[in-house]
Amino acid sequence: VKGARKPYDKAYSLAKSDIDVFSRYAIYCARTGRFAEADAAIKRASALDPLNPSMFKSAGNIKYAAQRYDEAIEFGRQALKLNPKRSAVHGDIGNSYLMLGELDKARVEFEAEPNDLIGLPGRAILMRKIGDTAQATRLFDEFVSEYGDNGLYQQAQIFSQWEQVDDAFNALERARAAADSGLVYLLNDPFLEPLRGDGRYKNLLKKLKFE
């Protein structure tokens, strides 16, 4: 991850009006904890294409990673105004509501999310939070049945939020072995907050060259 910084910085410095470069740079900065630079880059992209819902979705993801959940929800709403069928946005909003503890609102969003790769983990976490362990387990089993090893990172998110720490780290190590793309979220994923004080988390960051 650290090794990617130089080419990202160079591409961004050379780009004049390429919204794709600006957007990718913004997301990279957010995933590596450089939130001020992420905000500046996504604002440049949005200024060039203010009617692009993907720009607002990306802005929401940046705010979510920074744990600025109300702002993340606002950007998600703007994305849906521009494209009510945009995949993953309801799930993004639901994740923010989960972190805010507004579980009824989170449930509405997860049920509206058409992408089960996002919706099912959110619902599994939600059900455990409201005390419906049986339903939470059923949703987890459904997710594993549908996505298998393609959803190892999401399994880790669920286990983390369920406070099954050993299971979460086991899933993360399996995700690393499988080169799961979800690991790009590792540094500041709010769902993994219960793991951050564990030495295994810091070791994993080092293995993946976040540090």
N, C-alpha and C positions, 0 to 999 in steps of 0.2 A: 504493500500500500504506500509506504513512504517513498519507494522508488518511482512511483507514478507522478510524484509532485512536480518534478522538473518539466516533463513533457506537457503536463496540464497547464502549468504556469506559462510556458512558452506559447502554447496554442492560444491561451487567453490573451496574452500580450499582443499577439499578431492579428487576432481576429478584429475586424472592424464592425461588421454588422451581421455576424453569423449567429443566429439565435440558438442553434443546436450546440455550438461551441460554448456559448455563454451558459446555457442550461446545464450541460454536462459538467462544466467547471463548477457551477454553483452546487450541484449535488455532491461532487467530489469534495469540495471544501466542507460541506456540512458533515459528510461522513467521516472526515478527519478532524472535526472539531473547530474549524475555522469559520465561525458563523457570520461574522461581520463581512468577510469576503464573499461568503455564499449569498448573503442578502444583496450585496452590491451587484453581483453577477446576475442574479435572477431578476433584479430590477431593470438591468440593461436589456435583458431578453424580453421582458414584458413590455417595455417601452417600445420595442421594435414590432411587437405583435400582440397588442393589447386584447385581441379577441381570441387568443389561443388558450383553450382550457388547460392544456398540458402545462403551460407556464404557471397557472394558478395552482394546479396540483403539485407541481414541484415546489412552489413557494410554501405550500402547506406542509409538505414533507420536511422542508428545512426547519420550519417553526416547530414541528412535532419533535424532531431530533433535538432541538434546543429546549424542549420541554415548555414551550410557549403555546399551550394547548388551545386557548381561546382564539389566538391569531391563526393557528392551524385550521381550526374549524371554519373561521371566516373565509380563508382562502379556498377551502374545499367547497364551501357554498357558492363562491364566485365561479369556480370551475363547473359546478353543476348547473348554474344559470346559463352558462354558455353551451353546455352539452349535458343534458339531463341523463343521458345514457352512458356517460364516460365511466368505464370500468375502474374499479378499485377506489373511487373517491368516497363512496359511502363507507367503505371499510376504513379508509383513512380517518374520516370524521368519527366513526365509531371508536377507533383506537384512542382518539383524543378524549372522547367522553368517558371511556373506561379509566383513563389516567386521572380525570377530574372527579371520578367517583359518581358520575351521573349515569347510573346503570340503565335506567328506563330509556333514556335518549340513545345510549349506546345500542341497546337492543333493537330499536327502530332502524338504526342505520345498518346494523349487520344483517337484518332481515331483508333490507333493500339492496344489499350488495350481491350482484350477479356472479362475481368471481369467488368461487369457493376456496381458492387458495388463500384468500384473505378473510372471507366471511366465516368459514368454519372454525379457524383458530380463535377468532374474536368471540364467537358464540360459545366455544368450549371454555374459554377463560371467564366469560360473563356468567355462565351457568354455575361454575364453581364459586364465583364471588357471591351469588345470591343464594348459595346453599344447596343447589340441585346437583349433587355429585353424580347421581345416576345419569342424568341428561348430559352432563359435562363429559363423562366417560364415553357415552354413546357417540357424541359428536367427535371426540378425539379418535375413537375407533373408526368412524366413518371417514375422517380425514386421512388416517393412515392407510385405510383400504383403498381410497381413491388416488392418493398421491405417493404412497410408499416412500422410498428414499429420495424422491424429488421434493419432499417437504420436511427434510430433517431439521432445517433451521427453524421452521415454524413449530415443529415438535418441541424444540428447545425453548422457544418463547412460551409455549403453553406450560411446560413443566416449570419454568421459572416463575410464572405467575401463579402456578399452583403450589409454589414453594417446595417442589420436589427437586432440590438442588442437584443431587447426584445424578438423577435422570436427565436433568437439563445439560449438565456437562458431558454426560455420555452421548447425548444427541449432538452436541456441538463438536465433539471429537469425531463422530461419524460424519458430520457435515464437512469437517475439514478434510477428512480422508477422501470424501466424494467430490471435493472442490465445489461445494454448494455455493452458488452466487449470493445467497442470502447473508453470508458472512461479511459482506461489505457494510452491513448495518451494525456490526458487533460493538464498535467503540461507544456509541451513544444511543443504542436502542433502548427506549424507556421500558420495554417489556423485560429486559435483562437486568433491571436495577437490583433485584434481589441477589444477583450473583457478583456484584462488583467488589464486595469486600473479601471475596474468596481468592486465595492465591492462584487457583487454577484459572481464574478469569484473566489475571495479569499475565500468566504464562502463555495463555492462548493469544492474547494481544501481541506478545513478543514473537510467537511463532508465525503469526500472520503479518508481522512487520508493521503493526500500527504504531509501535514504539521503537 
